[in-house]
């Protein structure tokens, strides 16, 4: 071997060793790396597609990049919210490199609420509506949870009802319904002092005061209008009228009577002031030709009375409505008032009576909107004429109607306008005599008699000056009844 050859071999060997050493060192110091950093947390919207491809991995050797395999572990279900962990492992020879990342599948989409209506009318009475009162139909749905109608919460704040719902991821939806307050209620006016005041002539009249309240607007005293003033120089009965109207147009009216007494006029009555006596004026057999006049008299003094109505004069039926609207009590008397003739007599049987009674109830309902609980038997409970047609019928009827929740009234004062009294003066005298002797007077009168109607102003004027209170009958009035005699 030549010397040159040796040199070549040694040189080649040395170079090869250097190369091998370099390769070994290169491998020893090689570095694995991922092309993409997938550590940390990524989010993906539920139901969106997500490709969970592994990152590419490389190994760097002596400044050169060579791809290496990368394994990934873990799965993601994008149809289900939650946190998923993925582990990536790259390996090269004895070296491994791990990376793990979290993928959150989230629902960030808000649910939706569907309302049947955006406005709700609420008839305001005494209190604002609660959430339960708002009966607008609704549904709520969510892209992830589906139907979540049952989770909707309603809250009323002032005049808005808020509908809110949260889906299982806490996304909120709200919807609003406007509450429109409808007001069909009248305001109320309260009078301070007495509603019937007694004033000796010549003394000044001072308004005792009043207040008005509305269900929605609250105190509306300032809107009250007062009209009328007593003439303190002249004895008489004066009506002071208080009216108020709320913004919805409901109005209220109350009156105060001022009885001025004690002038030098010798015919004047001296009052005895309120004395606890109550007079119930009751008018049978109408409405008829004089009823309208009677209503104007009662209105003049703002006196409430009771009408036991019939259908004998059917063209005056509408006055039942007028009387009712004026605040009088409407009671059943009879449709036909036939208690004297044999044919179709109302006392011929219980059925015959009830047919007549119910026919009158229908007339009352048509005029007033409701049936009446109050009635008076034609001829009174103690009539004996019914014996001619049916034995025991008054006993049977009084028991039956009481059991059915009706209240019947007879009378304890009779103005005698269907017997001896044929003039207004006679009716006045009979009535005033009788009511002076009782604490509670239920006065039998007939508004189909002109002289009875003409007696009313004097009876009221004298009655008020004597300190009587006039009232309409109702279910709580004193029971004034005769025992059945048949
Ligand atoms: Zn009658």
Boltz pocket constraint, residues with backbone or C-beta under 6 A from the ligand:
constraints:
  - pocket:
      binder: B
      contacts: [[A, 284], [A, 285], [A, 333], [A, 337], [A, 377], [A, 378], [A, 379]]
      max_distance: 6.0
